Amino acid sequence: ASFHDSMTQETFSLVLGHDSANLPWDQVSLPVRLGGFGMLSLSTTSCPAFVASWIHSVVELPLRFPALISIIDNLIQRPSGLIGKSLVKSLPPVKVLPDLLARPKKLQHRLSHELYTFQSRKLVEHSPTARDTSRLLSLQGKGAGAWLNASPTSQGFALRPCDFRLASLVRLGLPIHLSDWIGACNCGAPLDESGYHLLTCRTGGGPVWSHESIAGVWSDCLRSLSIHHRRELRNRYIDSDCRPDIVMFDVDLGSNIDLDISLAHPWSSEIYPSSAEKVGAAASLKGKQKKG
């Protein structure tokens, strides 16, 4: 297991062009839905695999070997020596193994889920700054890791190596040194090493470019489905200059649907530091601002 993990780390380090010692493997090894890259550590999952196998056998063993009854009973009442203290803390605190015995179905999956959730929670709790907390929580939001789960079945679902490397470094909160390529933002501000200024500055064009790209993808999808639509239709609302990004016409029995696209970066001035409080806070706050 340790050899597999070391080879995985070495390969991923080569892809990102970073020294393996400087990569946050506690985050990389998390499932995508918890802010990682889905490169699960075999050293970590080996414990749930062993425990699940043991649990499935624990009912049969006393029947075949009565002398083991007292030993098994002691393990059930004091499971930390068997499972590990970190896993026990992340599981329900009272009679952990009896609870697992009562629900043996997909036990390894459930144990792994608890273990990685515990690991993710500790990562957030020990993050060095509030901005790191905001980043880690936002990565656990719905759809935040969709780009990692997408199968590159066509050109539209594939990333160039440089784009994947850049997105990965931002996800991990590692420096990308944009100042080596671009002197400064269009607004005149110096660029930070993490690239967050360009992702939030409306003058610099980052949010505008991302917004237009997303709207373009939606438009292409609607066009492929032969759904009549218009982008940024003027005079759509009475007594308001607001324009929906896309209007879909005659979708259902003559009704129209307005689609508005908003980008919510967890470090933007109108959202941070509230985005460091809980998962999905950035998207929720942006939605409330739009409705308001």
Secondary structure, 3 states (H helix, E strand, C coil): CHHHHHHHHHHHHHHHCCCHHHCCHHHHCCCHHHCCCCCCCHHHHHHHHHHHHHHHHHCHHHHHCHHHHHHHHHHHHCCHHHHCHHHHHHCCCCCHHHHHHHCCCCHHHHHHHHHHHHHHHHHHHCCCCHHHHHHHHHCCCCCCCHHHHCCCCCHHHCCCHHHHHHHHHHHHCCCCCHHHCCCCCCCCCCCCCCCHHHHHCCCCCHHHHHHHHHHHHHHHHHHHCCCCEEECCCCCCCCCCCCCCEEEEEEECCEEEEECCCCCCCCCCCCCCHHHCCCCHHHHHHHHHHHC
